[in-house]
């Protein structure tokens, strides 16, 4: 999405050529391939561990770090693999997003039109809000030393990136919509709050 915004703002006349069907297939395929590779690595790590004892997960969902706590063997090497893959995936994707938005900011600052500047920034603000909310909670949950874990804080963070971010996502994106602004103003007028 950040790459799409970059092309739309920095190269609007070439957008349809640069973001053609083949580029869309490439971006989607890279995302799917990365997800399959990381998921396969995580499943292999989880399946090679012996499990015994109480098999109750103290969490909302069966996330890998939580499931690994049920293992009755030394999980230090597995924790390092999961930590490494998490750090690479999260930080690489975040770096690509930040680089795209850095280039967008550079392009926007060169604009001489205030309406063009405002339009470009309003296009990006909603995505940046969602990215900030999602990545801050995911980094706090996954990119930390494996020995530093608190079940209650893990649950609270999980609620944010599993429930709150997806719920806020459509709300944040629709805040830019003029029809939504008009509908909200109409409701407020009806209630006598405006």
Secondary structure, DSSP 8 states (H G I E B T S, - for coil): -HHHHHHHHH-TTTHHHHT-HHHHHHHHHHHHHHHHHHHHHHHHHHHTS-B-S----SSSS--HHHHHTTBSS--HHHHHHHHHHHHHHHHHHHHHHHHHHHHHHHHHHT---HHHHHHHHHHHHHHHHHHHHHHHHHHHHHSS-TT---HHHHHHHHHIIIIIHHHHHHHHHHTT-HHHHHHHHHHHHHHT--
